Amino acid sequence: MGTNEFKGKNIFKGLVFWLNREVPRYILELIILSFGGLVYWDNDGSDVEIDSEIITHVIVDRPKQHIKILANKEYL
């Protein structure tokens, strides 16, 4: 690795995030994509649903008791 390369540039590589409609989508999308992850969201324009097996992480802004928890996903 060269001295000008950022060591954490692929910290989200292999991770697929689902952004719930309450979270600030654009800034989170920028951060996740910049560090090698993929992003989908809860709204028009997303071609993947939250229950898809490719989603590894779900970012929400609601209390746990108000969301449906799906297996095999990390909730943030």
C-alpha positions as a Markdown table, in Angstrom:
| # | Residue | x | y | z |
|---|---|---|---|---|
| 1 | Met | 0.0 | 0.0 | 0.0 |
| 2 | Gly | 1.4 | 3.4 | -1.0 |
| 3 | Thr | 1.8 | 6.2 | 1.6 |
| 4 | Asn | -1.1 | 8.1 | 0.0 |
| 5 | Glu | -3.7 | 5.4 | 0.3 |
| 6 | Phe | -6.3 | 5.5 | 3.1 |
| 7 | Lys | -6.3 | 2.2 | 5.0 |
| 8 | Gly | -10.0 | 2.3 | 5.8 |
| 9 | Lys | -11.3 | 3.0 | 2.3 |
| 10 | Asn | -13.0 | -0.5 | 2.0 |
| 11 | Ile | -14.3 | -0.7 | 5.6 |
| 12 | Phe | -17.8 | -1.4 | 4.3 |
| 13 | Lys | -16.8 | -3.7 | 1.4 |
| 14 | Gly | -19.2 | -6.7 | 1.2 |
| 15 | Leu | -21.8 | -4.9 | 3.4 |
| 16 | Val | -25.2 | -3.9 | 2.1 |
| 17 | Phe | -27.2 | -1.3 | 4.0 |
| 18 | Trp | -30.9 | -0.6 | 4.0 |
| 19 | Leu | -31.8 | 3.0 | 5.1 |
| 20 | Asn | -35.2 | 3.4 | 6.7 |
| 21 | Arg | -37.1 | 6.5 | 5.6 |
| 22 | Glu | -36.5 | 8.4 | 8.9 |
| 23 | Val | -32.7 | 8.5 | 8.6 |
| 24 | Pro | -30.7 | 11.2 | 6.6 |
| 25 | Arg | -30.3 | 9.2 | 3.5 |
| 26 | Tyr | -28.0 | 11.4 | 1.4 |
| 27 | Ile | -25.2 | 11.8 | 3.9 |
| 28 | Leu | -25.3 | 8.1 | 4.9 |
| 29 | Glu | -25.4 | 7.0 | 1.3 |
| 30 | Leu | -22.3 | 9.2 | 0.6 |
| 31 | Ile | -20.4 | 7.7 | 3.6 |
| 32 | Ile | -21.3 | 4.1 | 2.9 |
| 33 | Leu | -20.5 | 4.3 | -0.8 |
| 34 | Ser | -17.3 | 6.1 | -0.1 |
| 35 | Phe | -16.1 | 3.3 | 2.1 |
| 36 | Gly | -17.0 | 0.4 | -0.3 |
| 37 | Gly | -20.5 | -0.5 | 0.8 |
| 38 | Leu | -23.8 | -0.7 | -1.1 |
| 39 | Val | -27.0 | 1.2 | -0.2 |
| 40 | Tyr | -30.7 | 0.7 | -0.7 |
| 41 | Trp | -33.5 | 2.6 | 1.0 |
| 42 | Asp | -37.1 | 2.6 | 2.0 |
| 43 | Asn | -38.8 | 4.7 | -0.7 |
| 44 | Asp | -39.2 | 5.0 | -4.5 |
| 45 | Gly | -36.0 | 4.5 | -6.4 |
| 46 | Ser | -34.8 | 1.4 | -4.6 |
| 47 | Asp | -35.0 | -1.9 | -6.5 |
| 48 | Val | -34.3 | -4.1 | -3.4 |
| 49 | Glu | -36.7 | -4.7 | -0.6 |
| 50 | Ile | -35.7 | -4.8 | 3.1 |
| 51 | Asp | -36.3 | -8.5 | 3.4 |
| 52 | Ser | -33.9 | -9.3 | 0.6 |
| 53 | Glu | -31.1 | -11.7 | 1.6 |
| 54 | Ile | -28.4 | -9.4 | 0.3 |
| 55 | Ile | -29.2 | -6.7 | 3.0 |
| 56 | Thr | -26.7 | -7.1 | 5.9 |
| 57 | His | -27.4 | -4.0 | 7.9 |
| 58 | Val | -30.5 | -1.9 | 8.5 |
| 59 | Ile | -30.2 | 1.7 | 9.8 |
| 60 | Val | -33.3 | 2.9 | 11.5 |
| 61 | Asp | -34.4 | 5.9 | 13.7 |
| 62 | Arg | -37.2 | 4.3 | 15.6 |
| 63 | Pro | -37.5 | 2.4 | 18.9 |
| 64 | Lys | -37.0 | -1.3 | 18.6 |
| 65 | Gln | -40.6 | -2.1 | 19.5 |
| 66 | His | -41.8 | -0.1 | 16.5 |
| 67 | Ile | -39.9 | -2.0 | 13.8 |
| 68 | Lys | -40.1 | -5.5 | 12.5 |
| 69 | Ile | -36.8 | -7.3 | 13.2 |
| 70 | Leu | -35.7 | -9.6 | 10.4 |
| 71 | Ala | -33.3 | -12.5 | 10.9 |
| 72 | Asn | -29.7 | -12.4 | 9.6 |
| 73 | Lys | -29.5 | -8.5 | 9.7 |
| 74 | Glu | -27.7 | -6.1 | 12.0 |
| 75 | Tyr | -29.8 | -3.2 | 13.2 |
| 76 | Leu | -28.2 | 0.2 | 13.8 |
